[in-house]
Amino acid sequence: MDDVYIGKGKLAGKGVYAARDFAVGEVVKYYNLKSFSQLDFDNLPDEEKMFVHSFWGEMFLFPEPSRYTNHSANPNTRSDLKKMCDIAIRPIKKGEMITTNATTEVRKELQTFLEAHEGIEIKDFKWLKGGYRNATVSYLVSNGSKKVLNLKRIDGNWRILKESV
C-alpha cells in the first residue's frame, strides 16, 4: 500500500499528499535516493536538475514522490537525513499535503557538505544569509576558532567561494 500520492502543488505543478492518517513520529515517506556523479548531473535534462540535492558532499536525485514535497513555513514533516526519510512532526490527515521547511532542508544540506569538507561533525553551525543557490555560514573548527564561508551551488553541489577564519 502506498502511504502518499502525487497531486497538484506548487513544485513543478505537483505536490505530495497523505493517502492515510499519520501520527507524530511516524515515517511518512522514504526518499529512495539515487546517488549521482557529476557526469550524471551534467547529462540530466535542465528541468530535472532542481531535484538533485547533496548531502555529505555527495549528489542525489530525489525520485517521485519525494521530489514534489512542497515548502511550508509551518510544515507537517521534518527530514531525517540519517534514515533518509520524512517524519511527521504533527498529526497528518488523509488527503493533507505533505510539506517540509525548505529553508531548514537547505541548511541541513549545507551542514552535511561542510562536515564532509572538514572531515568532522561541525559545531555551532549558523546560517548568516543566503538561499537555495548562495549562502554565507559560520561554524567552529576543532581549535575553537570561528570559520566563515561564502558558498554557491554550482552544477548540483556546493562550492566554497571564500573562506576566512
C-alpha positions in Angstrom: 0.0 0.0 0.0 1.3 3.5 -0.9 1.2 5.9 2.0 1.4 9.0 -0.2 0.4 10.0 -3.7 1.2 12.9 -6.1 -1.4 15.6 -6.7 -1.5 19.3 -7.6 1.0 21.6 -5.9 3.5 24.4 -6.3 6.6 22.4 -7.1 6.6 21.9 -10.9 2.8 21.9 -10.5 2.8 18.9 -8.2 2.6 18.1 -4.5 2.7 15.0 -2.2 -0.5 14.1 -0.3 -1.2 11.6 2.6 -3.1 8.5 1.4 -3.8 7.7 5.1 -3.6 9.4 8.5 -0.1 9.7 10.1 0.7 10.0 13.8 3.5 12.2 15.2 6.9 10.5 14.8 5.7 8.1 12.0 7.8 7.8 8.8 5.7 9.5 6.1 8.0 8.5 3.2 11.5 7.3 2.5 13.5 9.3 -0.1 14.8 6.3 -2.1 17.6 8.5 -3.4 19.8 7.7 -6.3 23.4 8.6 -6.0 24.6 10.8 -8.8 28.0 11.6 -10.3 28.9 14.9 -11.8 28.6 13.3 -15.3 25.1 12.0 -14.4 24.1 15.5 -13.3 25.6 17.1 -16.4 23.5 14.7 -18.6 20.2 15.4 -16.8 17.6 17.5 -18.6 17.5 21.0 -17.1 14.1 20.5 -15.6 15.3 17.5 -13.6 18.4 19.3 -12.1 16.3 21.1 -9.4 15.6 17.7 -7.9 19.3 17.0 -7.2 20.5 17.7 -3.7 23.7 17.0 -1.9 24.4 15.5 1.5 27.9 15.0 2.9 29.3 16.2 -0.4 27.6 13.5 -2.5 24.8 14.3 -5.0 21.5 12.5 -5.0 18.5 12.6 -7.3 15.1 12.8 -5.5 12.7 10.5 -7.3 8.9 10.7 -7.2 7.0 11.2 -5.0 9.7 12.8 -2.7 10.8 15.4 -5.3 7.3 17.0 -5.1 7.3 17.7 -1.3 6.2 21.4 -1.1 7.7 24.0 1.2 5.8 25.4 4.2 6.9 27.7 7.0 4.6 25.6 9.1 5.4 22.1 7.8 4.0 18.8 8.9 7.2 16.8 8.4 10.9 17.1 9.2 13.7 15.3 7.4 15.8 12.6 9.0 18.9 12.5 6.8 20.5 9.5 8.6 17.4 7.4 7.8 16.7 9.3 4.5 13.0 9.8 5.2 10.4 12.4 6.3 9.0 12.1 9.8 5.6 13.5 10.9 6.0 16.3 13.4 2.3 16.8 13.9 -0.8 14.6 13.1 -1.4 14.4 9.3 -4.8 13.6 8.0 -5.6 11.6 4.9 -5.7 13.9 1.9 -3.5 16.6 3.5 -0.5 17.9 1.5 2.9 16.7 2.9 5.2 19.7 3.5 8.6 20.5 4.8 10.5 23.6 5.6 12.8 24.0 2.5 14.9 26.6 4.3 15.7 24.2 7.1 16.4 21.5 4.5 19.0 23.7 2.7 20.7 24.5 6.0 20.9 20.7 6.8 22.3 20.1 3.3 25.0 22.8 3.8 25.9 21.5 7.2 26.4 17.9 5.8 28.5 19.4 3.0 30.7 21.2 5.5 31.1 18.1 7.7 32.3 16.2 4.7 34.7 19.1 3.8 36.1 19.3 7.3 36.0 15.6 7.9 34.4 16.1 11.3 31.0 16.9 12.8 31.0 20.7 13.0 29.8 22.7 16.0 27.8 25.9 16.3 26.7 26.0 12.7 25.0 29.3 11.8 23.2 30.3 8.6 24.1 34.0 8.2 22.4 34.7 4.9 21.5 33.2 1.5 19.2 30.8 -0.1 18.9 27.7 -2.2 21.8 28.8 -4.5 24.1 31.0 -2.4 24.9 31.1 1.3 27.1 32.6 4.0 27.6 30.4 7.0 29.8 30.2 10.1 30.8 27.4 12.5 33.5 26.5 15.0 36.5 24.4 14.0 38.4 22.0 16.2 40.7 24.6 17.7 37.7 26.7 18.7 38.1 29.4 16.2 35.2 30.6 14.0 35.2 29.9 10.3 33.0 32.0 7.9 32.4 30.7 4.4 30.7 32.0 1.3 29.2 29.2 -0.8 27.4 28.7 -4.1 25.6 25.8 -5.6 27.3 25.0 -8.8 26.4 22.1 -11.1 24.4 20.3 -8.4 26.7 20.6 -5.4 28.0 23.3 -3.1 31.3 25.0 -3.7 33.3 27.2 -1.3 33.9 30.6 -2.9 35.6 32.3 0.1 36.8 31.0 3.4 38.0 33.1 6.4 38.9 32.2 10.0 
